[in-house]
Amino acid sequence: MDSNLHQRLSGEGLAVVGVATGGFSETDDTLAAFLEQTAVTFPVVWDTDGSYGDWRFPDGALSPYPRQVVLGRDGVVKYLAHEHDESALAAVIEAALAE
């Protein structure tokens, strides 16, 4: 998720939460360094019990791409992707916010 998109649309109701799964040997220190280096402006939480990781990687295979999920105001999933497509993501978010 592009932090600029988050900043631009947060006033319209967009909420973004990153989930760190601990995959690829992440630690508190490596996550903190990554967040500082990339200037992430949205909150990032730890999946401490592995439940998100189980859902994200049902076959056990890790992916370098984050799963992106967009929920509409009604709580229904509007978008689900493994690879980042900024224009598709922005279009879905803007449509969901317009509902």
SVG drawing of the C-alpha trace seen along z (x, -y; Angstrom):
<svg xmlns="http://www.w3.org/2000/svg" viewBox="-23 -14 40 40">
<polyline fill="none" stroke="black" stroke-width="0.4" points="0.0,0.0 1.3,-3.4 1.4,-5.6 0.5,-8.5 -2.8,-6.8 -3.5,-6.3 -2.7,-9.9 -4.8,-11.3 -7.9,-9.2 -7.9,-8.9 -10.0,-11.9 -12.7,-10.3 -12.9,-7.2 -10.0,-5.0 -8.4,-3.1 -5.2,-1.1 -3.6,1.5 -0.5,3.4 0.0,6.9 3.5,8.2 3.5,11.9 7.1,12.6 7.7,14.4 11.1,14.2 12.6,14.0 11.2,10.6 11.9,9.3 10.8,6.2 14.1,4.6 13.9,5.5 10.3,4.4 11.1,1.1 14.0,0.5 11.7,1.3 9.0,-1.0 11.5,-3.8 13.2,-3.2 9.9,-3.2 8.2,-6.0 5.0,-4.0 2.3,-6.3 -0.3,-3.7 -0.4,-1.5 1.3,1.9 0.4,4.7 2.0,8.1 0.2,11.3 1.3,12.8 -0.6,16.0 -0.1,16.8 -3.8,16.7 -3.3,14.1 -0.4,16.1 -2.5,19.3 -5.2,17.5 -2.7,15.7 -0.6,18.8 -3.1,21.7 -0.6,24.0 2.2,23.0 4.2,21.3 5.4,17.8 5.1,15.0 7.1,11.9 4.0,10.0 1.6,8.7 -2.1,9.7 -4.2,6.7 -7.8,6.7 -10.3,3.9 -13.5,4.0 -16.4,1.8 -18.2,-0.3 -20.6,2.6 -17.8,5.0 -17.9,7.0 -14.7,7.8 -14.4,5.7 -10.8,6.6 -8.4,9.4 -4.9,9.6 -1.5,11.0 0.4,8.7 0.4,5.0 -1.4,3.1 -1.6,-0.5 -4.1,-1.6 -6.5,1.3 -6.2,0.9 -6.8,-2.9 -9.9,-2.4 -11.4,0.2 -10.8,-2.0 -12.2,-5.1 -15.3,-3.1 -15.8,-1.6 -15.5,-5.1 -18.1,-6.4 -20.7,-3.9"/>
</svg>
